[in-house]
Amino acid sequence: MAVVAVVAFALALLGPRVDAARSWWGDVWPAVDAPDYSALVVRAGPDTLPAPVAPQSERPTPGFEEQAVRLRPAVTAWPTDEPYELLATWTASDGTERPVAWSPCRPIHVVLNPDGAPADAEDQLVASLGAVSAATGLEFVYDGTTDEPASGAREPFQPQRYGDRWAPVLVAFVDALTHDGEPVAGLTGSRTARLGDGPGVRLTAQVRLDRDSLAYPSWSGVPGWVAVLRHELGHVVGLAHVEDPGELMYPEAGLRSTFADGDLAGLAVLGAGECSSDF
C-alpha cells in the first residue's frame, strides 16, 4: 500500500509501503557459491553514533552524513535481458522516469533486534548487506543491536532512540507474520519522500522475518531464512516482485539465497540514484 502524507517543509512522505514474501519449498535451485562481501559493511561503534535527543521537529535536520559525491563507485549495469521491477519511480524535469532510491552520498544504517533471532543472525545480516552493497555500490553501516520492537506503525524519525537522523533500517524476527490475512515469511515496510522537484529518496525501512523461517532447510550451508532476508533487503533498496521463479525477487521464496541476473540488473539501477541533501 502507498499512503501519501504531507508534513512540514512541503515534504511528501510517499509511504509507508509494505512488501511481502511467501514461502514454498517444492523446487530446489542449484547452489551458487557467492563471494563473501561482509568486509564492505562498516560496523559502527557506540561512540560513532548520534546521541539520543529530545524531539524538536517532525523530521531530522536535513543532510545527516550526506557527502558531495557518492561514497562508493557506481556498479556497471548488469548485462542481461532477465526481468526486474522497481517499487517506485519519480518523473524528472526532462520527462524521464527514475527510481526512488537511496542517496549514494550517505550510508544506509541498519540495526538488528536480536529477540528470537538465531545465533548467527548478525553475521548473516552483515554478509547479506555486503551482497547488496556489492550489487548496488551503496554503503551500509551496521549499527549493532537494538531493543526497538518491530511494529506495523513504526515511526521513521525516533530522535529519543537514534538521535537527530532518520531511524536506521530495522531487521527483526516476529511470530505469526501475516499480510492481508495470509501468512508470509517476510515483510518489508519502507518510507520514501520527495521535496519539490527533487529526486524521490528512500529514508528508512523495516524488515520483519517470521520465526518459522528459521526452520526452513539449508542449502549448500546457507540457512533457508537467509534467502528470505536477502529478498526483503531487495525490497529495502527498491526492488519489486517479478514473475520469474529463477529470480530471488520472485514472491515465493525457494532455496535460492543469491541474487540472479535480473535482480542484479535492478540493483545496479537502484544504486545509481541521485544524491540528496534535502533530507
Residue, then its C-alpha position, 0 to 999 in steps of 0.5 A: m500500500a502507498v499512503v501519501a502524507v504531507v508534513a512540514f517543509a512541503l515534504a511528501l512522505l510517499g509511504p509507508r509501503v509494505d512488501a511481502a514474501r511467501s514461502w514454498w519449498g517444492d523446487v530446489w535451485p542449484a547452489v551458487d557459491a557467492p563471494d563473501y562481501s561482509a568486509l564492505v559493511v562498516r560496523a559502527g561503534p557506540d561512540t560513532l553514533p548520534a546521541p539520543v535527543a529530545p524531539q524538536s521537529e517532525r523530521p531530522t535536520p536535513g543532510f545527516e552524513e550526506q557527502a558531495v559525491r557518492l561514497r562508493p563507485a557506481v556498479t556497471a549495469w548488469p548485462t542481461d535481458e532477465p526481468y526486474e521491477l522497481l517499487a517506485t519511480w519519480t518523473a524528472s524535469d526532462g520527462t524521464e522516469r527514475p527510481v526512488a532510491w537511496s542517496p549514494c552520498r550517505p550510508i544506509h544504517v541498519v540495526l538488528n533486534p536480536d529477540g528470537a533471532p538465531a545465533d548467527a543472525e548478525d553475521q548473516l545480516v552483515a554478509s547479506l548487506g555486503a551482497v547488496s552493497a556489492a550489487t548496488g555500490l551503496e554503503f551500509v553501516y551496521d549499527g549493532t543491536t537494538d531493543e526497538p520492537a518491530s511494529g506495523a506503525r513504526e515511526p521513521f524519525q525516533p530522535q529519543r532512540y537514534g538521535d537527530r537522523w532518520a531511524p536506521v533500517l530495522v531487521a527483526f524476527v516476529d511470530a505469526l507474520t501475516h499480510d492481508g490475512e495470509p501468512v508470509a515469511g517476510l515483510t518489508g515496510s519502507r518510507t520514501a519522500r520527495l521535496g519539490d522537484g527533487p529526486g524521490v529518496r528512500l529514508t528508512a525501512q523495516v524488515r520483519l522475518d517470521r520465526d518459522s523461517l528459521a526452520y526452513p532447510s539449508w542449502s549448500g550451508v546457507p540457512g533457508w531464512v537467509a534467502v528470505l532476508r536477502h529478498e526483503l533487503g531487495h525490497v529495502v533498496g527498491l526492488a519489486h516482485v517479478e514473475d520469474p521463479g529463477e529470480l530471488m525477487y520472485p514472491e515465493a521464496g525457494l532455496r535460492s539465497t543469491f541474487a540472479d541476473g535480473d535482480l542484479a540488473g535492478l540493483a545496479v539501477l537502484g544504486a545509481g540514484e541521485c544524491s540528496s541533501d534535502f533530507 
